[in-house]
Each structure stands twice: as C-alpha cells, then as structure tokens.
Amino acid sequence: MAEKILRELKPGEKGKVIKIAGSGSVYRRILDMGIVRGTEIEVERVAPLGDPIEIKIKGYHLSLRKNEAANICIEVG
C-alpha cells in the first residue's frame, strides 16, 4: 500500500488516514471535522485551481483548503 498526501489524490480515489501533521489551529480544525487516524476518506471533487478539495468522510461532504489537505497523510491501495 502506498502513502500519499491528501491533496495529491484525484477525484474518486480513496484511502485511510494514517497521520495528521501540523500543529495549532490547523491541526485542531482537522480533528474537529472528524478527520482522525483510521478514518476512510474519498476525494469527490477538486476545484479547477486545486483549492478547495471536496472529500466524503463518514457519509458527509467536507471542503478542505489545500494547506489543510497537505497535513493529512493517506494510505491508498
């Protein structure tokens, strides 16, 4: 299985969160949205300029900024 950063995934790709980097308010915001280790994430859409990224997590949709998605490491495959 390969590791990727969430912002590198294309629409339709999915994987499991294995690590969340960063600190402070960005880290706290990611956790508050329900993105924790072991969570399944699927990329639904990416805006034309790459920001924001729409993901599906636990049955609901979220939009993340590129800088937030850069802190989330995903196991794909």
mmCIF file of the N, C-alpha and C atoms, coordinates in Angstrom:
data_MODEL
# 
_entry.id   MODEL 
# 
loop_
_atom_site.group_PDB 
_atom_site.id 
_atom_site.type_symbol 
_atom_site.label_atom_id 
_atom_site.label_alt_id 
_atom_site.label_comp_id 
_atom_site.label_asym_id 
_atom_site.label_entity_id 
_atom_site.label_seq_id 
_atom_site.pdbx_PDB_ins_code 
_atom_site.Cartn_x 
_atom_site.Cartn_y 
_atom_site.Cartn_z 
_atom_site.occupancy 
_atom_site.B_iso_or_equiv 
_atom_site.pdbx_formal_charge 
_atom_site.auth_seq_id 
_atom_site.auth_comp_id 
_atom_site.auth_asym_id 
_atom_site.auth_atom_id 
_atom_site.pdbx_PDB_model_num 
ATOM 1   N N  . MET A 1 1  ? 0.839   -1.181 0.000   1.00 0.00 ? 1  MET A N  1 
ATOM 2   C CA . MET A 1 1  ? 0.000   0.000  0.000   1.00 0.00 ? 1  MET A CA 1 
ATOM 3   C C  . MET A 1 1  ? 0.883   1.243  0.000   1.00 0.00 ? 1  MET A C  1 
ATOM 4   N N  . ALA A 1 2  ? 0.421   2.244  -0.715  1.00 0.00 ? 2  ALA A N  1 
ATOM 5   C CA . ALA A 1 2  ? 1.210   3.465  -0.866  1.00 0.00 ? 2  ALA A CA 1 
ATOM 6   C C  . ALA A 1 2  ? 0.694   4.580  0.034   1.00 0.00 ? 2  ALA A C  1 
ATOM 7   N N  . GLU A 1 3  ? 1.609   5.426  0.427   1.00 0.00 ? 3  GLU A N  1 
ATOM 8   C CA . GLU A 1 3  ? 1.248   6.604  1.212   1.00 0.00 ? 3  GLU A CA 1 
ATOM 9   C C  . GLU A 1 3  ? 1.248   7.821  0.303   1.00 0.00 ? 3  GLU A C  1 
ATOM 10  N N  . LYS A 1 4  ? 0.227   8.653  0.455   1.00 0.00 ? 4  LYS A N  1 
ATOM 11  C CA . LYS A 1 4  ? 0.132   9.899  -0.298  1.00 0.00 ? 4  LYS A CA 1 
ATOM 12  C C  . LYS A 1 4  ? -0.385  10.986 0.626   1.00 0.00 ? 4  LYS A C  1 
ATOM 13  N N  . ILE A 1 5  ? -0.147  12.211 0.211   1.00 0.00 ? 5  ILE A N  1 
ATOM 14  C CA . ILE A 1 5  ? -0.731  13.357 0.899   1.00 0.00 ? 5  ILE A CA 1 
ATOM 15  C C  . ILE A 1 5  ? -2.126  13.556 0.302   1.00 0.00 ? 5  ILE A C  1 
ATOM 16  N N  . LEU A 1 6  ? -3.099  13.906 1.117   1.00 0.00 ? 6  LEU A N  1 
ATOM 17  C CA . LEU A 1 6  ? -4.481  14.040 0.651   1.00 0.00 ? 6  LEU A CA 1 
ATOM 18  C C  . LEU A 1 6  ? -4.597  14.956 -0.556  1.00 0.00 ? 6  LEU A C  1 
ATOM 19  N N  . ARG A 1 7  ? -3.864  16.052 -0.592  1.00 0.00 ? 7  ARG A N  1 
ATOM 20  C CA . ARG A 1 7  ? -4.003  16.980 -1.720  1.00 0.00 ? 7  ARG A CA 1 
ATOM 21  C C  . ARG A 1 7  ? -3.495  16.398 -3.039  1.00 0.00 ? 7  ARG A C  1 
ATOM 22  N N  . GLU A 1 8  ? -2.762  15.268 -2.998  1.00 0.00 ? 8  GLU A N  1 
ATOM 23  C CA . GLU A 1 8  ? -2.264  14.614 -4.213  1.00 0.00 ? 8  GLU A CA 1 
ATOM 24  C C  . GLU A 1 8  ? -3.288  13.670 -4.835  1.00 0.00 ? 8  GLU A C  1 
ATOM 25  N N  . LEU A 1 9  ? -4.333  13.323 -4.091  1.00 0.00 ? 9  LEU A N  1 
ATOM 26  C CA . LEU A 1 9  ? -5.328  12.380 -4.603  1.00 0.00 ? 9  LEU A CA 1 
ATOM 27  C C  . LEU A 1 9  ? -6.211  13.036 -5.654  1.00 0.00 ? 9  LEU A C  1 
ATOM 28  N N  . LYS A 1 10 ? -6.666  12.226 -6.576  1.00 0.00 ? 10 LYS A N  1 
ATOM 29  C CA . LYS A 1 10 ? -7.556  12.691 -7.638  1.00 0.00 ? 10 LYS A CA 1 
ATOM 30  C C  . LYS A 1 10 ? -8.991  12.297 -7.286  1.00 0.00 ? 10 LYS A C  1 
ATOM 31  N N  . PRO A 1 11 ? -9.979  12.956 -7.907  1.00 0.00 ? 11 PRO A N  1 
ATOM 32  C CA . PRO A 1 11 ? -11.376 12.589 -7.638  1.00 0.00 ? 11 PRO A CA 1 
ATOM 33  C C  . PRO A 1 11 ? -11.613 11.096 -7.866  1.00 0.00 ? 11 PRO A C  1 
ATOM 34  N N  . GLY A 1 12 ? -12.329 10.480 -6.930  1.00 0.00 ? 12 GLY A N  1 
ATOM 35  C CA . GLY A 1 12 ? -12.615 9.056  -6.998  1.00 0.00 ? 12 GLY A CA 1 
ATOM 36  C C  . GLY A 1 12 ? -11.643 8.199  -6.198  1.00 0.00 ? 12 GLY A C  1 
ATOM 37  N N  . GLU A 1 13 ? -10.474 8.730  -5.903  1.00 0.00 ? 13 GLU A N  1 
ATOM 38  C CA . GLU A 1 13 ? -9.503  7.969  -5.107  1.00 0.00 ? 13 GLU A CA 1 
ATOM 39  C C  . GLU A 1 13 ? -9.882  8.033  -3.636  1.00 0.00 ? 13 GLU A C  1 
ATOM 40  N N  . LYS A 1 14 ? -9.594  6.944  -2.934  1.00 0.00 ? 14 LYS A N  1 
ATOM 41  C CA . LYS A 1 14 ? -9.899  6.924  -1.509  1.00 0.00 ? 14 LYS A CA 1 
ATOM 42  C C  . LYS A 1 14 ? -8.817  6.195  -0.750  1.00 0.00 ? 14 LYS A C  1 
ATOM 43  N N  . GLY A 1 15 ? -8.823  6.415  0.548   1.00 0.00 ? 15 GLY A N  1 
ATOM 44  C CA . GLY A 1 15 ? -7.838  5.777  1.400   1.00 0.00 ? 15 GLY A CA 1 
ATOM 45  C C  . GLY A 1 15 ? -8.151  6.019  2.859   1.00 0.00 ? 15 GLY A C  1 
ATOM 46  N N  . LYS A 1 16 ? -7.224  5.598  3.697   1.00 0.00 ? 16 LYS A N  1 
ATOM 47  C CA . LYS A 1 16 ? -7.398  5.683  5.146   1.00 0.00 ? 16 LYS A CA 1 
ATOM 48  C C  . LYS A 1 16 ? -6.361  6.646  5.716   1.00 0.00 ? 16 LYS A C  1 
ATOM 49  N N  . VAL A 1 17 ? -6.795  7.497  6.632   1.00 0.00 ? 17 VAL A N  1 
ATOM 50  C CA . VAL A 1 17 ? -5.891  8.447  7.281   1.00 0.00 ? 17 VAL A CA 1 
ATOM 51  C C  . VAL A 1 17 ? -4.906  7.676  8.158   1.00 0.00 ? 17 VAL A C  1 
ATOM 52  N N  . ILE A 1 18 ? -3.607  7.924  7.943   1.00 0.00 ? 18 ILE A N  1 
ATOM 53  C CA . ILE A 1 18 ? -2.606  7.259  8.776   1.00 0.00 ? 18 ILE A CA 1 
ATOM 54  C C  . ILE A 1 18 ? -1.828  8.247  9.639   1.00 0.00 ? 18 ILE A C  1 
ATOM 55  N N  . LYS A 1 19 ? -1.830  9.522  9.240   1.00 0.00 ? 19 LYS A N  1 
ATOM 56  C CA . LYS A 1 19 ? -1.094  10.509 10.024  1.00 0.00 ? 19 LYS A CA 1 
ATOM 57  C C  . LYS A 1 19 ? -1.622  11.905 9.732   1.00 0.00 ? 19 LYS A C  1 
ATOM 58  N N  . ILE A 1 20 ? -1.658  12.733 10.762  1.00 0.00 ? 20 ILE A N  1 
ATOM 59  C CA . ILE A 1 20 ? -2.018  14.137 10.604  1.00 0.00 ? 20 ILE A CA 1 
ATOM 60  C C  . ILE A 1 20 ? -0.852  14.955 11.128  1.00 0.00 ? 20 ILE A C  1 
ATOM 61  N N  . ALA A 1 21 ? -0.278  15.761 10.251  1.00 0.00 ? 21 ALA A N  1 
ATOM 62  C CA . ALA A 1 21 ? 0.859   16.601 10.627  1.00 0.00 ? 21 ALA A CA 1 
ATOM 63  C C  . ALA A 1 21 ? 0.348   17.978 11.041  1.00 0.00 ? 21 ALA A C  1 
ATOM 64  N N  . GLY A 1 22 ? 1.269   18.856 11.326  1.00 0.00 ? 22 GLY A N  1 
ATOM 65  C CA . GLY A 1 22 ? 0.896   20.221 11.663  1.00 0.00 ? 22 GLY A CA 1 
ATOM 66  C C  . GLY A 1 22 ? 0.630   20.391 13.140  1.00 0.00 ? 22 GLY A C  1 
ATOM 67  N N  . SER A 1 23 ? 0.338   21.616 13.488  1.00 0.00 ? 23 SER A N  1 
ATOM 68  C CA . SER A 1 23 ? 0.055   21.929 14.886  1.00 0.00 ? 23 SER A CA 1 
ATOM 69  C C  . SER A 1 23 ? -0.839  23.156 14.952  1.00 0.00 ? 23 SER A C  1 
ATOM 70  N N  . GLY A 1 24 ? -1.247  23.485 16.142  1.00 0.00 ? 24 GLY A N  1 
ATOM 71  C CA . GLY A 1 24 ? -2.030  24.690 16.346  1.00 0.00 ? 24 GLY A CA 1 
ATOM 72  C C  . GLY A 1 24 ? -3.427  24.609 15.783  1.00 0.00 ? 24 GLY A C  1 
ATOM 73  N N  . SER A 1 25 ? -3.896  25.727 15.247  1.00 0.00 ? 25 SER A N  1 
ATOM 74  C CA . SER A 1 25 ? -5.291  25.841 14.823  1.00 0.00 ? 25 SER A CA 1 
ATOM 75  C C  . SER A 1 25 ? -5.635  24.950 13.629  1.00 0.00 ? 25 SER A C  1 
ATOM 76  N N  . VAL A 1 26 ? -4.698  24.761 12.707  1.00 0.00 ? 26 VAL A N  1 
ATOM 77  C CA . VAL A 1 26 ? -4.973  23.904 11.544  1.00 0.00 ? 26 VAL A CA 1 
ATOM 78  C C  . VAL A 1 26 ? -5.179  22.459 12.003  1.00 0.00 ? 26 VAL A C  1 
ATOM 79  N N  . TYR A 1 27 ? -4.295  21.982 12.862  1.00 0.00 ? 27 TYR A N  1 
ATOM 80  C CA . TYR A 1 27 ? -4.404  20.619 13.400  1.00 0.00 ? 27 TYR A CA 1 
ATOM 81  C C  . TYR A 1 27 ? -5.728  20.437 14.150  1.00 0.00 ? 27 TYR A C  1 
ATOM 82  N N  . ARG A 1 28 ? -6.059  21.392 14.985  1.00 0.00 ? 28 ARG A N  1 
ATOM 83  C CA . ARG A 1 28 ? -7.299  21.340 15.776  1.00 0.00 ? 28 ARG A CA 1 
ATOM 84  C C  . ARG A 1 28 ? -8.528  21.334 14.858  1.00 0.00 ? 28 ARG A C  1 
ATOM 85  N N  . ARG A 1 29 ? -8.502  22.162 13.799  1.00 0.00 ? 29 ARG A N  1 
ATOM 86  C CA . ARG A 1 29 ? -9.623  22.234 12.852  1.00 0.00 ? 29 ARG A CA 1 
ATOM 87  C C  . ARG A 1 29 ? -9.825  20.896 12.155  1.00 0.00 ? 29 ARG A C  1 
ATOM 88  N N  . ILE A 1 30 ? -8.729  20.259 11.751  1.00 0.00 ? 30 ILE A N  1 
ATOM 89  C CA . ILE A 1 30 ? -8.808  18.958 11.085  1.00 0.00 ? 30 ILE A CA 1 
ATOM 90  C C  . ILE A 1 30 ? -9.460  17.929 12.013  1.00 0.00 ? 30 ILE A C  1 
ATOM 91  N N  . LEU A 1 31 ? -9.021  17.890 13.254  1.00 0.00 ? 31 LEU A N  1 
ATOM 92  C CA . LEU A 1 31 ? -9.606  16.952 14.220  1.00 0.00 ? 31 LEU A CA 1 
ATOM 93  C C  . LEU A 1 31 ? -11.073 17.268 14.489  1.00 0.00 ? 31 LEU A C  1 
ATOM 94  N N  . ASP A 1 32 ? -11.411 18.547 14.602  1.00 0.00 ? 32 ASP A N  1 
ATOM 95  C CA . ASP A 1 32 ? -12.795 18.955 14.861  1.00 0.00 ? 32 ASP A CA 1 
ATOM 96  C C  . ASP A 1 32 ? -13.743 18.540 13.739  1.00 0.00 ? 32 ASP A C  1 
ATOM 97  N N  . MET A 1 33 ? -13.222 18.416 12.515  1.00 0.00 ? 33 MET A N  1 
ATOM 98  C CA . MET A 1 33 ? -14.049 17.999 11.379  1.00 0.00 ? 33 MET A CA 1 
ATOM 99  C C  . MET A 1 33 ? -14.241 16.487 11.353  1.00 0.00 ? 33 MET A C  1 
ATOM 100 N N  . GLY A 1 34 ? -13.619 15.767 12.277  1.00 0.00 ? 34 GLY A N  1 
ATOM 101 C CA . GLY A 1 34 ? -13.781 14.319 12.335  1.00 0.00 ? 34 GLY A CA 1 
ATOM 102 C C  . GLY A 1 34 ? -12.728 13.542 11.579  1.00 0.00 ? 34 GLY A C  1 
ATOM 103 N N  . ILE A 1 35 ? -11.699 14.234 11.115  1.00 0.00 ? 35 ILE A N  1 
ATOM 104 C CA . ILE A 1 35 ? -10.624 13.561 10.392  1.00 0.00 ? 35 ILE A CA 1 
ATOM 105 C C  . ILE A 1 35 ? -9.581  13.123 11.414  1.00 0.00 ? 35 ILE A C  1 
ATOM 106 N N  . VAL A 1 36 ? -9.602  11.829 11.720  1.00 0.00 ? 36 VAL A N  1 
ATOM 107 C CA . VAL A 1 36 ? -8.677  11.248 12.690  1.00 0.00 ? 36 VAL A CA 1 
ATOM 108 C C  . VAL A 1 36 ? -8.052  9.992  12.082  1.00 0.00 ? 36 VAL A C  1 
ATOM 109 N N  . ARG A 1 37 ? -7.004  9.475  12.724  1.00 0.00 ? 37 ARG A N  1 
ATOM 110 C CA . ARG A 1 37 ? -6.353  8.258  12.234  1.00 0.00 ? 37 ARG A CA 1 
ATOM 111 C C  . ARG A 1 37 ? -7.362  7.133  12.068  1.00 0.00 ? 37 ARG A C  1 
ATOM 112 N N  . GLY A 1 38 ? -7.256  6.429  10.939  1.00 0.00 ? 38 GLY A N  1 
ATOM 113 C CA . GLY A 1 38 ? -8.130  5.295  10.680  1.00 0.00 ? 38 GLY A CA 1 
ATOM 114 C C  . GLY A 1 38 ? -9.392  5.635  9.910   1.00 0.00 ? 38 GLY A C  1 
ATOM 115 N N  . THR A 1 39 ? -9.674  6.912  9.723   1.00 0.00 ? 39 THR A N  1 
ATOM 116 C CA . THR A 1 39 ? -10.881 7.342  9.018   1.00 0.00 ? 39 THR A CA 1 
ATOM 117 C C  . THR A 1 39 ? -10.728 7.141  7.514   1.00 0.00 ? 39 THR A C  1 
ATOM 118 N N  . GLU A 1 40 ? -11.780 6.597  6.878   1.00 0.00 ? 40 GLU A N  1 
ATOM 119 C CA . GLU A 1 40 ? -11.803 6.441  5.420   1.00 0.00 ? 40 GLU A CA 1 
ATOM 120 C C  . GLU A 1 40 ? -12.199 7.771  4.784   1.00 0.00 ? 40 GLU A C  1 
ATOM 121 N N  . ILE A 1 41 ? -11.455 8.173  3.747   1.00 0.00 ? 41 ILE A N  1 
ATOM 122 C CA . ILE A 1 41 ? -11.723 9.425  3.035   1.00 0.00 ? 41 ILE A CA 1 
ATOM 123 C C  . ILE A 1 41 ? -11.759 9.141  1.544   1.00 0.00 ? 41 ILE A C  1 
ATOM 124 N N  . GLU A 1 42 ? -12.711 9.755  0.854   1.00 0.00 ? 42 GLU A N  1 
ATOM 125 C CA . GLU A 1 42 ? -12.771 9.681  -0.611  1.00 0.00 ? 42 GLU A CA 1 
ATOM 126 C C  . GLU A 1 42 ? -12.802 11.097 -1.162  1.00 0.00 ? 42 GLU A C  1 
ATOM 127 N N  . VAL A 1 43 ? -11.972 11.361 -2.168  1.00 0.00 ? 43 VAL A N  1 
ATOM 128 C CA . VAL A 1 43 ? -11.967 12.672 -2.811  1.00 0.00 ? 43 VAL A CA 1 
ATOM 129 C C  . VAL A 1 43 ? -13.115 12.708 -3.810  1.00 0.00 ? 43 VAL A C  1 
ATOM 130 N N  . GLU A 1 44 ? -14.017 13.653 -3.634  1.00 0.00 ? 44 GLU A N  1 
ATOM 131 C CA . GLU A 1 44 ? -15.172 13.800 -4.524  1.00 0.00 ? 44 GLU A CA 1 
ATOM 132 C C  . GLU A 1 44 ? -14.850 14.730 -5.694  1.00 0.00 ? 44 GLU A C  1 
ATOM 133 N N  . ARG A 1 45 ? -14.306 15.899 -5.374  1.00 0.00 ? 45 ARG A N  1 
ATOM 134 C CA . ARG A 1 45 ? -14.034 16.914 -6.388  1.00 0.00 ? 45 ARG A CA 1 
ATOM 135 C C  . ARG A 1 45 ? -12.831 17.751 -5.993  1.00 0.00 ? 45 ARG A C  1 
ATOM 136 N N  . VAL A 1 46 ? -12.156 18.282 -7.004  1.00 0.00 ? 46 VAL A N  1 
ATOM 137 C CA . VAL A 1 46 ? -11.080 19.246 -6.778  1.00 0.00 ? 46 VAL A CA 1 
ATOM 138 C C  . VAL A 1 46 ? -11.398 20.455 -7.647  1.00 0.00 ? 46 VAL A C  1 
ATOM 139 N N  . ALA A 1 47 ? -11.379 21.640 -7.055  1.00 0.00 ? 47 ALA A N  1 
ATOM 140 C CA . ALA A 1 47 ? -11.667 22.867 -7.799  1.00 0.00 ? 47 ALA A CA 1 
ATOM 141 C C  . ALA A 1 47 ? -10.636 23.045 -8.917  1.00 0.00 ? 47 ALA A C  1 
ATOM 142 N N  . PRO A 1 48 ? -10.994 23.785 -9.974  1.00 0.00 ? 48 PRO A N  1 
ATOM 143 C CA . PRO A 1 48 ? -10.096 23.950 -11.122 1.00 0.00 ? 48 PRO A CA 1 
ATOM 144 C C  . PRO A 1 48 ? -8.674  24.400 -10.765 1.00 0.00 ? 48 PRO A C  1 
ATOM 145 N N  . LEU A 1 49 ? -8.534  25.260 -9.792  1.00 0.00 ? 49 LEU A N  1 
ATOM 146 C CA . LEU A 1 49 ? -7.194  25.709 -9.404  1.00 0.00 ? 49 LEU A CA 1 
ATOM 147 C C  . LEU A 1 49 ? -6.641  24.901 -8.231  1.00 0.00 ? 49 LEU A C  1 
ATOM 148 N N  . GLY A 1 50 ? -7.327  23.808 -7.884  1.00 0.00 ? 50 GLY A N  1 
ATOM 149 C CA . GLY A 1 50 ? -6.852  22.915 -6.844  1.00 0.00 ? 50 GLY A CA 1 
ATOM 150 C C  . GLY A 1 50 ? -7.238  23.293 -5.424  1.00 0.00 ? 50 GLY A C  1 
ATOM 151 N N  . ASP A 1 51 ? -8.014  24.345 -5.267  1.00 0.00 ? 51 ASP A N  1 
ATOM 152 C CA . ASP A 1 51 ? -8.378  24.799 -3.925  1.00 0.00 ? 51 ASP A CA 1 
ATOM 153 C C  . ASP A 1 51 ? -9.809  25.307 -3.939  1.00 0.00 ? 51 ASP A C  1 
ATOM 154 N N  . PRO A 1 52 ? -10.749 24.751 -3.238  1.00 0.00 ? 52 PRO A N  1 
ATOM 155 C CA . PRO A 1 52 ? -10.631 23.701 -2.231  1.00 0.00 ? 52 PRO A CA 1 
ATOM 156 C C  . PRO A 1 52 ? -10.785 22.298 -2.818  1.00 0.00 ? 52 PRO A C  1 
ATOM 157 N N  . ILE A 1 53 ? -10.632 21.319 -1.940  1.00 0.00 ? 53 ILE A N  1 
ATOM 158 C CA . ILE A 1 53 ? -10.804 19.908 -2.269  1.00 0.00 ? 53 ILE A CA 1 
ATOM 159 C C  . ILE A 1 53 ? -12.031 19.420 -1.509  1.00 0.00 ? 53 ILE A C  1 
ATOM 160 N N  . GLU A 1 54 ? -12.976 18.811 -2.233  1.00 0.00 ? 54 GLU A N  1 
ATOM 161 C CA . GLU A 1 54 ? -14.171 18.273 -1.567  1.00 0.00 ? 54 GLU A CA 1 
ATOM 162 C C  . GLU A 1 54 ? -13.955 16.793 -1.300  1.00 0.00 ? 54 GLU A C  1 
ATOM 163 N N  . ILE A 1 55 ? -14.155 16.398 -0.037  1.00 0.00 ? 55 ILE A N  1 
ATOM 164 C CA . ILE A 1 55 ? -13.988 14.999 0.343   1.00 0.00 ? 55 ILE A CA 1 
ATOM 165 C C  . ILE A 1 55 ? -15.277 14.458 0.949   1.00 0.00 ? 55 ILE A C  1 
ATOM 166 N N  . LYS A 1 56 ? -15.389 13.136 0.928   1.00 0.00 ? 56 LYS A N  1 
ATOM 167 C CA . LYS A 1 56 ? -16.507 12.459 1.591   1.00 0.00 ? 56 LYS A CA 1 
ATOM 168 C C  . LYS A 1 56 ? -15.913 11.676 2.752   1.00 0.00 ? 56 LYS A C  1 
ATOM 169 N N  . ILE A 1 57 ? -16.472 11.910 3.944   1.00 0.00 ? 57 ILE A N  1 
ATOM 170 C CA . ILE A 1 57 ? -15.971 11.275 5.152   1.00 0.00 ? 57 ILE A CA 1 
ATOM 171 C C  . ILE A 1 57 ? -17.146 10.945 6.052   1.00 0.00 ? 57 ILE A C  1 
ATOM 172 N N  . LYS A 1 58 ? -17.228 9.694  6.493   1.00 0.00 ? 58 LYS A N  1 
ATOM 173 C CA . LYS A 1 58 ? -18.297 9.248  7.388   1.00 0.00 ? 58 LYS A CA 1 
ATOM 174 C C  . LYS A 1 58 ? -19.689 9.613  6.863   1.00 0.00 ? 58 LYS A C  1 
ATOM 175 N N  . GLY A 1 59 ? -19.867 9.555  5.539   1.00 0.00 ? 59 GLY A N  1 
ATOM 176 C CA . GLY A 1 59 ? -21.176 9.796  4.945   1.00 0.00 ? 59 GLY A CA 1 
ATOM 177 C C  . GLY A 1 59 ? -21.525 11.248 4.685   1.00 0.00 ? 59 GLY A C  1 
ATOM 178 N N  . TYR A 1 60 ? -20.635 12.179 4.984   1.00 0.00 ? 60 TYR A N  1 
ATOM 179 C CA . TYR A 1 60 ? -20.935 13.575 4.682   1.00 0.00 ? 60 TYR A CA 1 
ATOM 180 C C  . TYR A 1 60 ? -19.788 14.204 3.899   1.00 0.00 ? 60 TYR A C  1 
ATOM 181 N N  . HIS A 1 61 ? -20.061 15.368 3.323   1.00 0.00 ? 61 HIS A N  1 
ATOM 182 C CA . HIS A 1 61 ? -19.097 16.051 2.463   1.00 0.00 ? 61 HIS A CA 1 
ATOM 183 C C  . HIS A 1 61 ? -18.458 17.224 3.191   1.00 0.00 ? 61 HIS A C  1 
ATOM 184 N N  . LEU A 1 62 ? -17.160 17.385 2.979   1.00 0.00 ? 62 LEU A N  1 
ATOM 185 C CA . LEU A 1 62 ? -16.398 18.493 3.549   1.00 0.00 ? 62 LEU A CA 1 
ATOM 186 C C  . LEU A 1 62 ? -15.543 19.114 2.462   1.00 0.00 ? 62 LEU A C  1 
ATOM 187 N N  . SER A 1 63 ? -15.274 20.388 2.600   1.00 0.00 ? 63 SER A N  1 
ATOM 188 C CA . SER A 1 63 ? -14.313 21.052 1.727   1.00 0.00 ? 63 SER A CA 1 
ATOM 189 C C  . SER A 1 63 ? -13.113 21.460 2.558   1.00 0.00 ? 63 SER A C  1 
ATOM 190 N N  . LEU A 1 64 ? -11.942 21.137 2.050   1.00 0.00 ? 64 LEU A N  1 
ATOM 191 C CA . LEU A 1 64 ? -10.691 21.473 2.728   1.00 0.00 ? 64 LEU A CA 1 
ATOM 192 C C  . LEU A 1 64 ? -9.851  22.370 1.843   1.00 0.00 ? 64 LEU A C  1 
ATOM 193 N N  . ARG A 1 65 ? -9.150  23.285 2.454   1.00 0.00 ? 65 ARG A N  1 
ATOM 194 C CA . ARG A 1 65 ? -8.179  24.089 1.717   1.00 0.00 ? 65 ARG A CA 1 
ATOM 195 C C  . ARG A 1 65 ? -6.962  23.213 1.427   1.00 0.00 ? 65 ARG A C  1 
ATOM 196 N N  . LYS A 1 66 ? -6.208  23.619 0.407   1.00 0.00 ? 66 LYS A N  1 
ATOM 197 C CA . LYS A 1 66 ? -5.005  22.868 0.038   1.00 0.00 ? 66 LYS A CA 1 
ATOM 198 C C  . LYS A 1 66 ? -4.021  22.758 1.198   1.00 0.00 ? 66 LYS A C  1 
ATOM 199 N N  . ASN A 1 67 ? -3.867  23.852 1.958   1.00 0.00 ? 67 ASN A N  1 
ATOM 200 C CA . ASN A 1 67 ? -2.904  23.816 3.064   1.00 0.00 ? 67 ASN A CA 1 
ATOM 201 C C  . ASN A 1 67 ? -3.359  22.870 4.175   1.00 0.00 ? 67 ASN A C  1 
ATOM 202 N N  . GLU A 1 68 ? -4.666  22.693 4.347   1.00 0.00 ? 68 GLU A N  1 
ATOM 203 C CA . GLU A 1 68 ? -5.175  21.727 5.326   1.00 0.00 ? 68 GLU A CA 1 
ATOM 204 C C  . GLU A 1 68 ? -4.954  20.303 4.818   1.00 0.00 ? 68 GLU A C  1 
ATOM 205 N N  . ALA A 1 69 ? -5.265  20.082 3.542   1.00 0.00 ? 69 ALA A N  1 
ATOM 206 C CA . ALA A 1 69 ? -5.114  18.752 2.942   1.00 0.00 ? 69 ALA A CA 1 
ATOM 207 C C  . ALA A 1 69 ? -3.651  18.310 2.908   1.00 0.00 ? 69 ALA A C  1 
ATOM 208 N N  . ALA A 1 70 ? -2.730  19.268 2.880   1.00 0.00 ? 70 ALA A N  1 
ATOM 209 C CA . ALA A 1 70 ? -1.299  18.945 2.847   1.00 0.00 ? 70 ALA A CA 1 
ATOM 210 C C  . ALA A 1 70 ? -0.821  18.335 4.163   1.00 0.00 ? 70 ALA A C  1 
ATOM 211 N N  . ASN A 1 71 ? -1.604  18.473 5.223   1.00 0.00 ? 71 ASN A N  1 
ATOM 212 C CA . ASN A 1 71 ? -1.225  17.939 6.535   1.00 0.00 ? 71 ASN A CA 1 
ATOM 213 C C  . ASN A 1 71 ? -1.749  16.532 6.791   1.00 0.00 ? 71 ASN A C  1 
ATOM 214 N N  . ILE A 1 72 ? -2.485  15.968 5.834   1.00 0.00 ? 72 ILE A N  1 
ATOM 215 C CA . ILE A 1 72 ? -3.140  14.678 6.053   1.00 0.00 ? 72 ILE A CA 1 
ATOM 216 C C  . ILE A 1 72 ? -2.486  13.617 5.168   1.00 0.00 ? 72 ILE A C  1 
ATOM 217 N N  . CYS A 1 73 ? -1.919  12.611 5.798   1.00 0.00 ? 73 CYS A N  1 
ATOM 218 C CA . CYS A 1 73 ? -1.256  11.515 5.091   1.00 0.00 ? 73 CYS A CA 1 
ATOM 219 C C  . CYS A 1 73 ? -2.243  10.348 4.982   1.00 0.00 ? 73 CYS A C  1 
ATOM 220 N N  . ILE A 1 74 ? -2.394  9.829  3.758   1.00 0.00 ? 74 ILE A N  1 
ATOM 221 C CA . ILE A 1 74 ? -3.388  8.803  3.445   1.00 0.00 ? 74 ILE A CA 1 
ATOM 222 C C  . ILE A 1 74 ? -2.696  7.538  2.943   1.00 0.00 ? 74 ILE A C  1 
ATOM 223 N N  . GLU A 1 75 ? -3.218  6.389  3.346   1.00 0.00 ? 75 GLU A N  1 
ATOM 224 C CA . GLU A 1 75 ? -2.768  5.101  2.818   1.00 0.00 ? 75 GLU A CA 1 
ATOM 225 C C  . GLU A 1 75 ? -3.757  4.694  1.734   1.00 0.00 ? 75 GLU A C  1 
ATOM 226 N N  . VAL A 1 76 ? -3.277  4.549  0.503   1.00 0.00 ? 76 VAL A N  1 
ATOM 227 C CA . VAL A 1 76 ? -4.146  4.184  -0.622  1.00 0.00 ? 76 VAL A CA 1 
ATOM 228 C C  . VAL A 1 76 ? -3.754  2.814  -1.147  1.00 0.00 ? 76 VAL A C  1 
ATOM 229 N N  . GLY A 1 77 ? -4.723  2.205  -1.851  1.00 0.00 ? 77 GLY A N  1 
ATOM 230 C CA . GLY A 1 77 ? -4.412  0.935  -2.488  1.00 0.00 ? 77 GLY A CA 1 
ATOM 231 C C  . GLY A 1 77 ? -5.000  -0.231 -1.880  1.00 0.00 ? 77 GLY A C  1 
# 
